């Protein structure tokens, strides 16, 4: 298991970046992402307490792969403190074989932060759109462009 210290988190992220995308189990990550979708109590995926309700609806949780990198696209009716970063860390653990996709329902049910993955660094996190005027729908989601910038991975050579 990974501790919550900065050193072990950086080691985990470094390991993940150095692990070629081909070595991540993308199918397992996609399976786990589907299990996260829907209305759940996401208390296990927040960094601090204090919210009256930790119930959120994750409407989209999609793993995209291109150019040797992985992107995670999420849409929800709201996010808790560091929820996206913790969800990403949990999915990275699944892709690295450290957590089975089938474990996610019990992590959600536990409401225990210690059972979820690490909080990934904010680098690369991008808020694309906030919608207040219209209700969410699959059609509306498809209308909104998703811009994914694929950074060069450390040690990669330009082709």
C-alpha positions in Angstrom: 0.0 0.0 0.0 1.0 3.6 -0.5 1.3 6.0 2.3 0.0 9.5 2.1 3.5 11.1 2.4 4.6 13.3 -0.4 7.6 11.1 -1.1 5.6 8.0 -1.7 3.0 9.9 -3.8 5.7 11.3 -6.0 7.2 7.9 -6.3 3.8 6.5 -7.3 3.3 9.2 -9.9 6.8 8.8 -11.2 6.3 5.0 -11.5 3.0 5.6 -13.3 4.6 8.0 -15.8 7.6 5.7 -16.4 5.2 2.8 -16.9 4.4 2.9 -20.6 0.7 3.3 -21.4 0.9 -0.2 -22.9 1.7 -1.6 -19.5 -1.3 0.0 -17.8 -4.4 -2.1 -17.8 -6.6 0.4 -19.7 -9.5 -2.0 -19.9 -9.5 -2.4 -16.1 -9.3 1.4 -15.7 -12.3 1.7 -18.1 -14.2 -0.9 -16.1 -13.5 0.9 -12.9 -14.5 4.2 -14.4 -17.9 2.8 -15.3 -18.4 1.6 -11.7 -17.8 5.2 -10.5 -20.5 6.6 -12.6 -23.9 7.4 -11.1 -25.1 8.8 -7.9 -23.0 7.8 -4.9 -21.7 9.1 -1.6 -18.2 10.0 -2.6 -16.9 10.7 1.0 -14.0 8.3 0.4 -12.9 10.6 -2.5 -12.6 13.9 -0.7 -9.6 15.4 1.1 -11.4 17.3 3.8 -14.6 17.0 5.7 -17.2 19.6 6.3 -19.7 19.2 3.5 -23.2 18.6 4.6 -23.6 16.1 1.7 -21.0 14.2 -0.1 -23.5 12.7 -2.5 -22.7 13.6 -6.1 -23.7 12.2 -9.5 -20.8 11.4 -11.7 -22.3 11.6 -15.2 -19.2 10.9 -17.3 -16.0 9.1 -16.3 -14.0 8.2 -19.4 -10.5 7.1 -20.0 -8.9 8.4 -23.3 -5.6 7.1 -24.6 -3.5 8.7 -27.3 0.1 9.6 -28.1 1.5 7.5 -25.2 -0.6 9.3 -22.6 -3.8 8.7 -20.7 -6.5 11.3 -20.0 -9.5 11.1 -17.6 -12.6 13.1 -18.5 -15.2 13.6 -15.9 -18.5 15.4 -15.7 -20.6 15.6 -12.6 -23.3 17.7 -10.9 -20.5 18.8 -8.5 -17.2 17.8 -7.2 -15.8 17.5 -3.6 -12.4 18.9 -2.5 -9.8 17.0 -4.5 -12.3 14.5 -5.7 -11.0 14.5 -9.3 -7.4 14.0 -8.2 -8.3 11.2 -5.8 -10.5 9.5 -8.4 -7.6 9.7 -10.9 -5.2 8.3 -8.3 -7.6 5.4 -7.6 -8.0 4.7 -11.4 -4.2 4.8 -11.8 -3.9 2.2 -9.0 -6.4 0.0 -10.9 -4.4 0.4 -14.1 -1.2 -0.5 -12.3 -2.7 -3.7 -10.9 -2.7 -2.4 -7.3 -6.5 -2.4 -7.0 -9.1 -4.5 -8.7 -11.9 -2.7 -10.5 -14.4 -4.8 -8.5 -13.1 -3.2 -5.2 -14.5 0.2 -6.1 -18.1 -0.4 -4.9 -16.7 -1.3 -1.4 -14.4 1.7 -1.4 -17.4 3.9 -2.2 -19.6 2.2 0.4 -16.9 2.5 3.1 -16.8 6.3 2.9 -13.2 5.9 4.2 -10.6 8.1 2.6 -7.9 5.7 3.5 -9.4 3.0 1.2 -9.2 5.2 -2.0 -6.1 5.9 -4.0 -3.6 8.7 -3.6 -4.4 12.4 -4.4 -2.5 13.0 -7.6 -0.8 16.3 -8.1 -2.9 19.0 -9.7 -0.5 19.4 -12.7 -2.5 18.6 -15.8 -5.9 19.1 -14.2 -8.1 21.4 -16.3 -11.6 22.7 -15.7 -13.2 22.8 -19.2 -16.7 24.0 -18.6 -19.2 25.0 -15.9 -22.9 24.9 -16.8 -25.5 26.7 -14.7 -28.1 27.6 -17.2 -29.0 24.2 -18.6 -29.6 20.8 -17.1 -27.1 18.1 -18.0 -27.9 15.7 -20.7 -26.0 13.2 -22.9 -26.8 15.4 -25.9 -25.5 18.6 -24.1 -22.4 16.7 -23.1 -21.7 15.7 -26.7 -22.1 19.3 -27.8 -19.3 20.5 -25.6 -15.8 20.1 -27.0 -13.3 18.3 -24.8 -9.8 19.7 -25.3 -7.1 17.2 -24.3 -3.5 18.4 -24.5 -1.2 15.5 -24.6 2.1 16.4 -22.9 5.3 14.7 -23.8 6.2 12.1 -21.3 9.6 12.5 -19.5 12.3 10.7 -21.4 10.2 10.5 -24.6 11.9 11.5 -27.8 10.2 13.6 -30.4 9.4 11.8 -33.6 
